[in-house]
């Protein structure tokens, strides 16, 4: 099968909404959306504290989160695997080779991105907004929401970048999810499996889906970054 024939078959699979193909896509979105939604609240809080509070070790933490941005996904996968294996500290939870394990790994991948980019957004905002709100006696939770509103476009950019990172990663998902059909097989792991088996049509179809997702996320990222610059 040549490239053109495989691509034509891939487009047909997408057009006819092949059940097996769209099941894999659905698993990818469910796992990654769950992970990013869980990671967002603590990441925003951590980024806010790093931007507005002075405490011992603050700069070390900022450097640590920036360093973790370049940590390979397979290292995260290995760490989660060792934690969830039978000999690991969380082995009794029996989460290895489940979607929950994939969610944990993707949270760990997304968290540094969310913290680093959100911290940059909070730093770029007018620092007097928080101070003024507290001086006026506005409760801390309400003042926090006000500051978040001021930098919402930068925070949305962070969320989109984090989501793009985790939905396309393969190393961690393969290690902790096991690439089990109908259960933990997502887009990247399915591409790796199908191409190794010579089923290029499905691999190309899933690759096209990833390209569309990447394009949409980057387009949205450019839009929100532009809006964020205009609002500052």
Backbone torsions as a table, in degrees:
resi	resn	phi	psi	omega
1	UNK	NA	123.4	-180.0
2	UNK	-85.5	176.2	-175.0
3	UNK	-62.5	-42.6	-177.2
4	UNK	-66.8	-40.6	179.1
5	UNK	-66.0	-43.1	179.4
6	UNK	-64.0	-40.3	179.1
7	UNK	-65.7	-40.8	178.1
8	UNK	-61.7	-43.6	178.5
9	UNK	-65.4	-35.9	177.9
10	UNK	-63.1	-43.5	179.5
11	UNK	-65.1	-35.0	176.9
12	UNK	-65.6	-43.8	178.7
13	UNK	-58.3	-40.5	178.8
14	UNK	-70.4	-40.6	-175.7
15	UNK	-68.4	-37.0	-177.5
16	UNK	-89.6	5.1	179.7
17	UNK	54.4	55.9	178.3
18	UNK	-51.9	122.8	-174.4
19	UNK	-57.3	-43.4	-178.6
20	UNK	-63.7	-39.9	-179.3
21	UNK	-65.9	-48.4	-176.3
22	UNK	-74.8	-20.2	172.4
23	UNK	-66.1	-42.6	178.4
24	UNK	-63.2	-43.5	178.5
25	UNK	-61.7	-42.3	179.4
26	UNK	-62.3	-41.5	178.3
27	UNK	-62.0	-43.1	179.0
28	UNK	-57.8	-48.4	-177.3
29	UNK	-67.8	-39.6	-179.6
30	UNK	-63.2	-45.5	-178.5
31	UNK	-66.5	-48.6	-174.8
32	UNK	-70.4	-38.5	177.5
33	UNK	-66.1	-39.3	176.9
34	UNK	-61.5	-45.9	-178.2
35	UNK	-62.9	-46.2	-176.2
36	UNK	-68.7	-36.1	179.1
37	UNK	-67.2	-35.5	178.2
38	UNK	-72.2	-36.7	-175.3
39	UNK	-75.7	-28.6	-172.5
40	UNK	-59.1	-54.0	-175.0
41	UNK	-57.7	-52.7	-179.7
42	UNK	-66.6	-31.3	179.6
43	UNK	-67.8	-42.1	178.6
44	UNK	-64.7	-40.9	179.1
45	UNK	-64.2	-44.1	179.2
46	UNK	-62.8	-42.8	179.9
47	UNK	-64.1	-40.3	179.6
48	UNK	-64.2	-45.1	-179.6
49	UNK	-64.4	-39.3	178.7
50	UNK	-66.7	-28.6	-177.9
51	UNK	-85.6	-29.0	-169.9
52	UNK	-116.6	-8.6	-179.5
53	UNK	-117.6	144.7	173.7
54	UNK	-106.3	123.4	179.1
55	UNK	-154.1	157.4	-179.0
56	UNK	-59.8	134.2	178.8
57	UNK	87.2	3.1	-178.1
58	UNK	-60.5	-48.5	-178.5
59	UNK	-66.3	-32.5	177.6
60	UNK	-65.1	-42.0	179.2
61	UNK	-64.6	-42.3	178.5
62	UNK	-60.7	-44.5	178.7
63	UNK	-64.2	-36.9	180.0
64	UNK	-64.5	-46.6	179.5
65	UNK	-63.9	-38.3	177.7
66	UNK	-66.2	-35.6	178.3
67	UNK	-68.2	-38.7	-178.5
68	UNK	-67.3	-14.6	177.8
69	UNK	-60.6	-32.6	-176.5
70	UNK	-97.0	6.9	-179.4
71	UNK	-69.0	125.4	-178.9
72	UNK	-61.4	145.4	-179.6
73	UNK	-61.3	-33.2	-177.9
74	UNK	-66.0	-29.7	177.1
75	UNK	-68.5	-41.9	175.0
76	UNK	-61.3	-43.5	179.1
77	UNK	-60.9	-42.9	178.8
78	UNK	-63.6	-41.9	179.9
79	UNK	-61.6	-47.6	180.0
80	UNK	-65.9	-39.4	178.8
81	UNK	-58.6	-47.4	-179.1
82	UNK	-65.4	-34.4	179.4
83	UNK	-70.1	-35.2	-174.1
84	UNK	-97.5	-7.2	179.3
85	UNK	-67.5	167.7	-176.8
86	UNK	-59.2	-33.2	179.2
87	UNK	-87.4	-5.1	-177.3
88	UNK	-81.5	168.3	-178.2
89	UNK	-66.0	-22.8	-179.8
90	UNK	-112.4	22.0	-177.8
91	UNK	-63.0	-29.8	-179.1
92	UNK	-66.8	-18.0	179.3
93	UNK	-73.2	-19.7	178.7
94	UNK	53.0	50.5	-178.5
95	UNK	-102.2	-11.1	-176.8
96	UNK	-62.2	139.4	-177.6
97	UNK	64.0	39.0	174.5
98	UNK	-129.5	167.5	176.2
99	UNK	-65.5	-31.5	178.4
100	UNK	-61.2	-39.9	177.6
101	UNK	-64.3	-39.0	177.4
102	UNK	-64.5	-39.7	178.0
103	UNK	-62.5	-43.9	179.3
104	UNK	-59.8	-46.0	-179.4
105	UNK	-63.6	-41.2	-179.2
106	UNK	-71.2	-31.1	173.3
107	UNK	-61.7	-44.6	-179.9
108	UNK	-64.5	-31.6	177.6
109	UNK	-74.2	-40.2	-175.1
110	UNK	-78.2	-31.0	-171.6
111	UNK	-57.0	-49.5	-179.9
112	UNK	-61.2	-37.1	179.0
113	UNK	-64.1	-46.7	-179.6
114	UNK	-62.2	-43.4	-178.2
115	UNK	-66.9	-47.9	-175.8
116	UNK	-64.4	-47.8	-178.5
117	UNK	-71.2	-36.3	178.0
118	UNK	-68.8	-38.4	177.0
119	UNK	-60.9	-42.4	177.7
120	UNK	-62.3	-38.5	179.2
121	UNK	-67.0	-43.1	178.0
122	UNK	-64.8	-38.2	-179.9
123	UNK	-66.8	-34.5	-178.3
124	UNK	-74.5	-19.4	-179.3
125	UNK	-75.1	165.2	177.5
126	UNK	-68.8	113.3	-177.0
127	UNK	-63.7	-19.9	-178.6
128	UNK	-72.8	-16.0	-178.6
129	UNK	-62.0	-48.1	179.2
130	UNK	-66.4	-43.8	-178.6
131	UNK	-64.0	-40.4	179.3
132	UNK	-65.9	-42.9	-179.7
133	UNK	-61.4	-41.7	-179.6
134	UNK	-70.8	-35.9	178.6
135	UNK	-63.9	-35.1	-179.9
136	UNK	-78.9	0.3	177.4
137	UNK	82.2	14.9	178.2
138	UNK	-70.9	131.7	179.9
139	UNK	-55.8	148.1	-176.3
140	UNK	-55.2	-45.6	179.7
141	UNK	-59.9	-41.6	-180.0
142	UNK	-68.2	-38.9	177.6
143	UNK	-65.0	-38.8	177.5
144	UNK	-60.9	-43.9	178.8
145	UNK	-62.4	-38.4	178.9
146	UNK	-63.1	-43.6	180.0
147	UNK	-66.2	-41.0	177.6
148	UNK	-59.4	-40.2	178.0
149	UNK	-62.2	-33.8	-179.7
150	UNK	-68.0	-31.4	-175.5
151	UNK	-115.5	26.6	-172.5
152	UNK	-59.4	-35.4	-178.4
153	UNK	-70.0	-38.4	175.6
154	UNK	-65.2	-37.9	178.8
155	UNK	-69.8	-38.6	176.2
156	UNK	-62.8	-37.7	176.1
157	UNK	-61.8	-39.7	177.9
158	UNK	-63.9	-42.5	179.8
159	UNK	-63.9	-43.7	179.6
160	UNK	-64.3	-40.5	178.3
161	UNK	-65.0	-41.6	178.6
162	UNK	-64.6	-42.5	179.9
163	UNK	-65.4	-41.6	178.2
164	UNK	-62.1	-33.9	179.6
165	UNK	-66.6	-43.8	-171.3
166	UNK	-84.9	-30.3	-176.7
167	UNK	-73.7	-19.5	-177.9
168	UNK	-103.1	-3.7	-176.4
169	UNK	-79.1	149.2	-176.6
170	UNK	-120.3	-33.6	-172.9
171	UNK	-61.0	-52.8	-177.2
172	UNK	-66.6	-43.4	-178.5
173	UNK	-63.0	-38.5	179.9
174	UNK	-66.3	-40.7	-175.2
175	UNK	-72.5	-43.3	-173.6
176	UNK	-98.0	-17.9	-179.7
177	UNK	-96.6	-29.3	176.9
178	UNK	82.8	-2.6	177.5
179	UNK	56.8	45.5	-176.8
180	UNK	-85.4	127.1	-178.0
181	UNK	-59.9	136.8	-179.8
182	UNK	69.8	2.6	-173.8
183	UNK	-133.1	-58.4	-177.3
184	UNK	-125.7	10.1	179.8
185	UNK	-82.4	111.7	179.0
186	UNK	-107.5	-173.6	-172.9
187	UNK	-59.9	-53.7	-176.5
188	UNK	-64.0	-41.5	-178.7
189	UNK	-69.5	-33.7	177.5
190	UNK	-67.5	-38.9	177.2
191	UNK	-60.9	-46.1	-179.9
192	UNK	-60.1	-42.4	-178.2
193	UNK	-70.7	-49.0	-174.9
194	UNK	-64.2	-40.6	179.3
195	UNK	-68.7	-35.0	177.6
196	UNK	-67.4	-26.1	178.6
197	UNK	-90.7	-2.1	179.7
198	UNK	85.3	7.8	178.2
199	UNK	-89.8	75.5	-172.0
200	UNK	-71.8	-26.9	-177.4
201	UNK	-61.8	-49.5	-179.8
202	UNK	-68.7	-37.1	177.1
203	UNK	-61.4	-43.2	178.6
204	UNK	-66.4	-40.8	179.5
205	UNK	-59.9	-44.9	178.3
206	UNK	-69.1	-33.6	175.8
207	UNK	-64.4	-38.2	177.1
208	UNK	-62.9	-40.9	178.2
209	UNK	-60.6	-44.7	178.6
210	UNK	-62.8	-39.1	177.9
211	UNK	-63.6	-41.5	178.2
212	UNK	-63.9	-43.2	178.5
213	UNK	-62.5	-45.2	-179.4
214	UNK	-62.0	-42.4	179.8
215	UNK	-64.3	-44.5	-179.3
216	UNK	-63.8	-41.7	-180.0
217	UNK	-66.5	-42.3	179.6
218	UNK	-67.8	-37.5	176.9
219	UNK	-63.3	-44.3	177.8
220	UNK	-65.1	-38.3	179.8
221	UNK	-62.6	-44.4	178.1
222	UNK	-62.3	-39.9	-179.6
223	UNK	-64.0	-49.9	-176.8
224	UNK	-69.2	-34.0	176.4
225	UNK	-66.3	-38.3	176.6
226	UNK	-65.5	-42.7	177.5
227	UNK	-64.7	-36.7	179.6
228	UNK	-64.2	-38.9	179.4
229	UNK	-67.0	-36.6	-179.9
230	UNK	-70.1	-28.2	-175.1
231	UNK	-84.5	-14.4	-175.5
232	UNK	-89.0	NA	NA
